[in-house]
């Protein structure tokens, strides 16, 4: 990796500021309901503690819009982290200010402190230099292990690096190396599966994958737009009518008729979203008038499975149907099982996609589930991530 990591710096006796992504779901009682993102950074935290560092953690949670909001306090996260680490995690009720400064000053090697939500301050998202300098004043070294926010130029991801030596944590390192390999040197055949609602969210990713992947399988709402661009009647379905020309251009770029881009050949349709009980499976050219498409059909799933069976590398981002609704979730859940069972390196990106893996009971069967949906897509687009660019070069 081109950036320095924890292995390249001495941490003993130092206070280390670690930007993490603890943007986890909480229930109405304030309990963490999914600790995947917390567990993902444990190797970095445990490495620092084992080598005599004191650890100061900072994260965002939710969208508090630059002001304190009790719904988005990180206090419950501190409790869950303490359970996972098997030690007390101190909590500061602010990210900057006298309480944070006192708590940081009193830390000893082996201590862990979690600061309050950095997005309680408008200066965070504005990348305010003074705010960044106050964060930096708490520590001796900066570690970015929040890949999920690496595409954001905020005070705790970019601004702080102007005041402290800055390196990557182990999760950041793993994400960059795994996703980078998809575009630089994937074991082939490389099959990419892209779903989700809209082409507009993923135009650049689609362009890159058309260049890099041996097969590109497209499902979800965005497949409707591709099918409509080919002349099929998807009028009652989710279609981006202003992106039909984009869809045609992408298909032309892939090479008309060469089979590298695989679109649905049948769909699960219903008269409306709330009528999954009367859904039916039809070829793409036989959709009943007024009915909408909500999932890929059986033949499409079989077609996708044939391509996946040949793969040595698989990347999947985005559900291929409205999997939140029972009855329209079959395609996504069955696809998850097939990808998890593949004899290939399997890389998954996006919160909805990971949620589908969990619902299918196969989340632990994939090679790598990326913690950063937006960041992973930006990286695959070939864009520079500000939170990565700000780290020290090797």
HELIX and SHEET records of a PDB file:
HELIX    1   1 UNK A    6  UNK A    8  5                                   3    
HELIX    2   2 UNK A   36  UNK A   40  1                                   5    
HELIX    3   3 UNK A   42  UNK A   50  1                                   9    
HELIX    4   4 UNK A   70  UNK A   72  5                                   3    
HELIX    5   5 UNK A   75  UNK A   85  1                                  11    
HELIX    6   6 UNK A   98  UNK A  105  1                                   8    
HELIX    7   7 UNK A  118  UNK A  120  5                                   3    
HELIX    8   8 UNK A  122  UNK A  125  1                                   4    
HELIX    9   9 UNK A  129  UNK A  136  1                                   8    
HELIX   10  10 UNK A  147  UNK A  149  5                                   3    
HELIX   11  11 UNK A  159  UNK A  162  5                                   4    
HELIX   12  12 UNK A  170  UNK A  184  1                                  15    
HELIX   13  13 UNK A  203  UNK A  212  1                                  10    
HELIX   14  14 UNK A  220  UNK A  229  1                                  10    
HELIX   15  15 UNK A  241  UNK A  243  5                                   3    
HELIX   16  16 UNK A  244  UNK A  254  1                                  11    
HELIX   17  17 UNK A  276  UNK A  278  5                                   3    
HELIX   18  18 UNK A  298  UNK A  310  1                                  13    
HELIX   19  19 UNK A  330  UNK A  341  1                                  12    
HELIX   20  20 UNK A  351  UNK A  360  1                                  10    
HELIX   21  21 UNK A  363  UNK A  365  5                                   3    
HELIX   22  22 UNK A  373  UNK A  381  1                                   9    
HELIX   23  23 UNK A  386  UNK A  389  1                                   4    
SHEET    1   A 6 UNK A  90  UNK A  91  0                                        
SHEET    2   A 6 UNK A 112  UNK A 114  1                                        
SHEET    3   A 6 UNK A  54  UNK A  58  1                                        
SHEET    4   A 6 UNK A  15  UNK A  19  1                                        
SHEET    5   A 6 UNK A 141  UNK A 144  1                                        
SHEET    6   A 6 UNK A 165  UNK A 168  1                                        
SHEET    1   B 6 UNK A 261  UNK A 262  0                                        
SHEET    2   B 6 UNK A 215  UNK A 218  1                                        
SHEET    3   B 6 UNK A 190  UNK A 194  1                                        
SHEET    4   B 6 UNK A 313  UNK A 317  1                                        
SHEET    5   B 6 UNK A 345  UNK A 349  1                                        
SHEET    6   B 6 UNK A 368  UNK A 369  1                                        
SHEET    1   C 3 UNK A 280  UNK A 283  0                                        
SHEET    2   C 3 UNK A 266  UNK A 270 -1                                        
SHEET    3   C 3 UNK A 292  UNK A 296 -1                                        
END                                                                             
